[in-house]
C-alpha cells in the first residue's frame, strides 16, 4: 500500500502582518521529502525543505507533524482568514447525519417564487456548509458528506453560550456561522415540522444572535420583502438566494429534480477536476464530467493565487466564472480553493453557458 501524501496551508494575521505558510509531505525517488513555502499573503513565497535528501516515510511524517505543530504554536491556523479552528478527536468519523441539498432553479421561475406566499427566501452565503451539533459540552461540526470536521473556535465559544442541545444547519464564512435551519432541539426531531415552524424555533433559539460568531440568516416572506432582498443581494454581488416552501419538511439529500428547496445563483461556480499543472505557471488545467457519456471534458485553465498551494492532479477544486463556451473554456475563471466535501466534479450540462449558445451541444 502506498503511503499517503500530506499538505496543509496555514495563515496568520496579527496587526498589519498577514502571512501564509505551506507544508507538503511528498514522495521522491528513494523515499519522502518535507517541503515548505512561506511569506506575505499575495506575494511570491520563499521556499525551502526540511529534508535535503529523501527519508523513509515514518521519519518524514514526524518531521511534517513537528513543523505543523511548531507553526500552529506560533499562531498560524488553517482558516484562510487567520481563523482559529478547534479540532475534534472524532474528526473524520462518519455520522450519517446529512444536510438537505437544493436544486437550481431557472431564472424564468423567479417571478413566481418571489410573488408566491408559499415560499420563503433567504440569502445563499458563499461559505462552507456545516451542520452544528451541540450535546451537553460536546460541539461537533459535520460537513455535507456527514463527516465530523473542525469548527472555528469563535463559533464553538458562541455555541457554548446557547442553552440546550440542538442541531443547526448553516454555513461557515470566515469565523462566523450563519444558521438557516434547525433539525433537532432538546432531543426532539424537528425535521418533520414545516419550514415555517422550524424558522420560528430557530429564531427563538438564536434570539439576539445578530452579532458575533453565530448569526441567524433572516428570511423574506412577502412579495415586497423578497423582491427588495433579491435586488439588494444582486447589486451586492452576493452568491445567490434559496427558496424554501413554507410547508416543507427537512429531507436529507438532493431530489433528482425540482423539490421544495431551490437555489438561484447570481454568480456561477463549478466543481472541477484538476488534470495537470501547467509547466512554468501557477495554473492548472480543469475538467468536468462529460454528460452524457463517461469520462471528462477539458474546460480550460485557472490561475492559482499565491496564497493557495498548487492542487494535486485528480483533486477537486471550486472555480467561479462568468460563463462557459460550448465546447470551450470557462470565461474569467477565479480559483476559490479545494473541495473535500464532494466526491466528483460537476457535469458539463450543469455549467452556465454564454447567453444564446446551445448548452445541449
C-alpha positions, -999 to +999 in steps of 0.1 A: +000+000+000+014+034-010+019+059+019-004+090+018+009+124+009+000+153+032-002+190+027-015+220+046-018+258+042-016+279+074-024+315+079-015+341+104-029+376+108-015+399+136-017+437+133-006+446+098+011+412+093-007+388+070+014+357+064+009+323+048+029+290+054+025+259+033+039+224+041+039+193+019+049+157+026+056+142-008+072+111-024+106+115-040+129+089-055+141+067-027+117+080-001+098+111+010+106+148+015+090+176+035+090+210+017+076+244+027+068+278+014+063+310+033+058+347+030+033+376+029-001+366+016-005+376-021+033+379-027+058+354-042+066+329-015+100+318-004+106+280-004+127+255+014+129+219+026+133+201+059+148+171+041+177+178+018+175+142+007+147+117+008+140+099+040+117+069+050+080+078+053+078+074+091+106+099+096+092+123+070+058+121+087+073+130+121+092+160+105+060+171+089+039+169+121+066+187+141+068+215+116+030+220+115+027+219+153+055+244+156+037+269+133+004+264+150+021+271+183+032+304+168-004+314+160-008+300+125-042+285+118-059+266+089-086+292+084-079+314+054-088+345+074-064+335+101-094+320+119-085+296+148-102+262+144-109+237+172-101+202+162-121+172+174-108+138+184-137+125+164-126+143+132-130+122+101-157+100+117-188+094+096-220+104+115-246+096+088-261+130+096-266+146+062-280+180+051-308+188+027-295+200-006-311+223-031-316+220-069-310+250-091-340+270-104-343+287-138-344+325-140-378+321-157-393+308-125-380+336-102-410+359-106-434+331-094-413+321-064-409+358-054-446+365-058-459+334-042-468+335-004-460+297-003-422+303-005-397+318+019-365+333+006-330+335+022-296+347+012-273+319+000-240+325+017-207+318-001-191+296+026-187+260+038-218+241+045-218+227+080-243+211+105-235+220+141-245+195+168-244+205+205-249+178+230-240+188+265-205+202+264-197+185+231-199+206+200-193+190+166-192+203+130-204+180+103-198+186+066-222+178+037-208+143+035-217+136+071-181+136+083-170+154+115-148+184+108-131+212+127-151+242+138-138+278+142-130+284+179-151+316+179-181+296+168-176+269+194-174+296+221-206+313+209-225+280+207-214+272+242-233+303+254-266+290+239-286+269+263-298+234+254-290+207+229-297+211+192-286+205+156-283+236+133-278+238+096-259+267+081-226+279+065-193+289+079-180+322+064-146+331+079-151+328+117-189+333+115-216+306+114-247+317+096-276+294+107-306+290+084-323+258+097-329+237+127-330+198+127-333+189+164-339+208+197-337+193+232-338+158+218-369+165+197-367+158+160-379+189+141-373+175+106-409+166+102-421+201+111-427+227+084-401+252+073-423+279+088-422+262+122-385+254+121-377+290+113-398+301+143-380+277+166-346+288+152-354+325+157-363+319+194-332+297+199-309+324+184-328+354+198-303+383+199-277+364+178-274+391+152-238+399+161-208+378+169-198+344+157-232+328+154-259+346+134-293+340+120-299+343+083-331+363+081-359+352+058-381+372+035-418+361+032-439+387+013-436+396-023-422+431-014-397+417+011-384+391-013-381+415-042-363+441-022-339+414-007-333+399-041-324+432-058-301+442-029-282+409-029-279+410-067-265+446-065-240+435-038-229+406-060-238+380-033-237+344-042-274+339-046-307+331-028-325+300-016-363+294-018-380+271+007-416+260+005-433+271+038-449+237+045-418+216+035-402+191+059-365+186+062-353+157+040-316+148+038-300+146+003-310+161-030-340+151-051-334+141-087-351+173-099-372+201-085-380+199-049-391+222-021-357+237-016-345+256-046-314+279-052-306+306-077-270+319-080-261+353-092-225+341-099-217+307-115-194+282-098-182+248-107-165+219-090-138+208-114-112+180-116-075+190-119-060+174-150-024+187-147-003+217-137+009+239-165+046+240-169+063+271-155+030+287-145+009+289-113-021+274-132-038+241-137-059+225-164-095+218-155-122+193-165-158+185-157-177+152-162-189+145-197-227+143-199-239+122-215-212+096-216-182+086-194-150+104-188-142+141-185-141+171-209-114+198-205-127+233-199-096+254-198-072+266-171-073+286-139-046+306-122-038+296-086-032+326-064+000+328-044-018+323-011-030+288-023-009+257-029-010+242-063-037+214-061-027+179-069-036+161-101-070+145-097-081+167-068-114+186-069-114+224-068-141+251-068-139+278-095-161+309-100-166+321-136-187+344-157-200+318-182-188+288-203-183+285-240-199+254-256-170+230-264-146+255-250-134+271-217-147+289-187-146+327-192-129+347-164-124+318-140-114+326-104-099+299-082-117+295-048-099+265-033-100+227-030-132+207-022-130+178+003-167+175+009-178+162-025-168+131-044-169+141-081-167+170-104-198+187-118-212+176-152-208+196-184-245+202-186-246+219-152-223+248-165-237+283-171-232+289-209-229+322-227-264+336-234-276+325-269-254+294-271-268+259-271-259+242-238-271+209-252-243+208-278 
